[in-house]
Amino acid sequence: MQGRVLIIAGSDSGGGAGIQADIKTVTALNGFAATAITALTAQNTLGVQSIEEVSAQFVVEQIRVVLDDIGADAIKIGMLHRREIVEAVADYLDAEKNLPPVILDPVMIAKGGAALVAGDASETIKSRLITAHTHILTPNIPEAEQLTGMKIESLSDMEKAGRQLLEMGPIAVLMKGGHREGEYVVDLLVSPEGVQSFSQERFDTLHTHGTGCTLSSAIATGVAQGFPIKKAVGRALRYVHTAIEQAPGIGGGHGPLDHAHNVMPFD
């Protein structure tokens, strides 16, 4: 087993997204997952019903004890929920030296439309985390629009937004194109070396819950295992593509992916 990934994110009681999807993904890709849970959600495939807060102090304590003992080769950050959590995590990262690469999925809106960050937390994510600590940023189009203030409709808009986000501090930005219509989903990896396009066939399915969480955790696992960014992103996209294709069809709404599609049965 290679690659220790510390996941800082919220819990999804339905098991399709958040910490649950993160752990499944890292494990399926032969990494080791540790967690710091930032919020508890009561949700299923039909949507988020309620959110229970976790104190900022306890979130940081989870991070501290994991890094002090187990360590990490990459840190994946997902749902941070409110500004106090963002500030506390940023304060901790500011104070630490020799941190591993941080993969930030700027989780803001759930698949069903529920807000997953409160108040001005998104601005704090931008000012405290994206500018100072993010190696790879993985926004979807609505998240990128919120972070940049621009409307994104075309591939050229995606590239422009990606370059704008890159200027904020990350080493690379993966602009996810799933919200654009078309026969193919086109994602753009924007870095100082240029722009690389990844194109995959779009599936006509409701079962895409947790796609962003899964993708960012798959990228984090590749980074933790020593892959260059382009290779980590490419493998992660292939993994997610098959996970959507083989989704089990669970629930009456936006169902989860098949995170274990590459895991051999054990008799």
Secondary structure as GFF3:
##gff-version 3
##sequence-region A 1 267
A	DSSP	beta_strand	4	12	.	.	.	ID=ss1
A	DSSP	alpha_helix	18	28	.	.	.	ID=ss2
A	DSSP	beta_strand	32	44	.	.	.	ID=ss3
A	DSSP	beta_strand	47	53	.	.	.	ID=ss4
A	DSSP	alpha_helix	56	69	.	.	.	ID=ss5
A	DSSP	beta_strand	74	77	.	.	.	ID=ss6
A	DSSP	alpha_helix	83	95	.	.	.	ID=ss7
A	DSSP	beta_strand	102	104	.	.	.	ID=ss8
A	DSSP	alpha_helix	121	124	.	.	.	ID=ss9
A	DSSP	pi_helix	125	130	.	.	.	ID=ss10
A	DSSP	beta_strand	136	137	.	.	.	ID=ss11
A	DSSP	alpha_helix	141	148	.	.	.	ID=ss12
A	DSSP	alpha_helix	155	166	.	.	.	ID=ss13
A	DSSP	beta_strand	172	175	.	.	.	ID=ss14
A	DSSP	beta_strand	184	191	.	.	.	ID=ss15
A	DSSP	beta_strand	194	201	.	.	.	ID=ss16
A	DSSP	alpha_helix	211	224	.	.	.	ID=ss17
A	DSSP	alpha_helix	229	245	.	.	.	ID=ss18
###
